Amino acid sequence: MKFVHKTTDIHMEVDVLAENRHLADHNQERLRSMGIRSVDVMGSIGSGKTAMIIALSKILAEGGVKVAVIAGDVTGQDDYDRFKEAGIIAYNVNTGKECHLDSALIDRALGRMHLDGVGFLFIENVGNLVCPADFPLGTDHRMVVISVTEGDDMVRKHPLIFQDSDIAVLNKVDLAGYMEVDVSRVKRDYAALRPDRALLLTSVRTGEGLDQVVEAIRK
């Protein structure tokens, strides 16, 4: 009986992931047909995702690009409120008990948002480095953000999300000395997983490295 139960669980998981990827393809086609570039921003709580999205949105807006954001959280609307206060078109999505956004939630959000004239969409995923990895949303890019305040072992502890992301950012590098974090060690860990990519170093507070992130997400 245990063997049958285990097999059923595996089949259900495969079906859920397959359906999510099917809807993700639909989301991508929908966004591209509207001329909207997009990025799924993943990372732990406190890595600086919200502040980074606001900073990147400002840079894009200065270049004439209209930006919108989908703010994903288990509950509440704190990040949504921050986006609205920054003057960004925003839509709030609460997942309830789920630790990640999925493509069905994004499909519904896109259907309810006013995206006329929008050229770029950020999707801020629920804050953790585990669950979002298995659930692509249909964006052009998947970006993972970590910070030096989380230590220098984040890449080694969470390899899957870095393998499944085409952009990786180490944020708050201006605090590395205070946190006694060896940035070069984080870079080596990432290079071991993704030798084809460079870890981008940023500080939203000082503005360091943000232009490189903008360049990466616009490719």
VENNORQUI-V980324 format. One line per field, one symbol per residue. psi: psi as a letter, one per 40 degrees, with the letter a starting at -180 (. if undefined). A space follows every 50 residues. Layout:
BEGIN
psi: ???
END
This chain:
BEGIN
psi: dddddddddddddddddddddddddddddddddefhiihhhiiiheefdd ddddddddddddeehhiihhhhidiifddddddddefhhihhhhebeiei iiddddddddeeihehehehhhhhiigiecdddegieeidihhhhiieee ieeddddgdddddeiehhhhifeeedddefhhdddddddddddgeeihhh hihddeehedddddddee.
END
